Amino acid sequence: MLFLQKICLQWDKEERGVNGENVRRRFPHAYLMEKLPSKNEDGIFVHHLCFYQEQESILDAIQYEQYCSKKYFQTYFVQWGWEPERISQEVQKRIAWIKKFQYACYNTVNAPRIQNLSICEKENKYELSYEHDRGVPIRRGHNKDYQNINSPFYGKDILNETAFVLSPGQYGSVIWNERKTDYDTGAWYYQLHIYNLYYASGETVQKDCFIKRKPDYIYKQLAYLY
């Protein structure tokens, strides 16, 4: 079974300075899994983690929901006529949703849609490829499928290359970033993505498999986010 830990850290333009960057430098790139599948089989087990930077603090998804409920109480919720009880109920609903979808198990490694990452099983190994088919800024470079007429990347001027190949018992990380635009305000915001992948083959996987050792492979695509 392949274990994937998807980590996303988001911040706004207020955190772009030196102080904000120093906070992000201390951000952990791996976390403990509090839940594991009942047994290791073929397929993929995904652990989703989202974090938000607010000035010099890093909040997890649940902490961020609680923070926003207080931050926007006067500016939005009061204007909408929401009572404190309703606000609390809405926050609890969102927290329950976060907990419900924090872990997911799929029968095949290609079942979940993983942005900019392709997984291919080859002779008891997993080939991990970085495919920058969307996201800003655009990355261009070697496209291994440029001449492959059966590939969606045939003839395209994009970055599409093998990041690493995992053998049983190996662990690799794919790290990349992007700039996005808020649909409502048009303001830019930024995200750092970390994909930790561990190939378990028969052995019992521990909850600390991503933090007790360093990755065997690290692939980075970190652009300047102006």
Summary of the structure (lengths in Angstrom):
residues: 226
radius of gyration: 19.5
end to end distance: 38.7
largest distance: 60.1
contacts: 620
relative contact order: 0.20
helix: 19%
strand: 35%
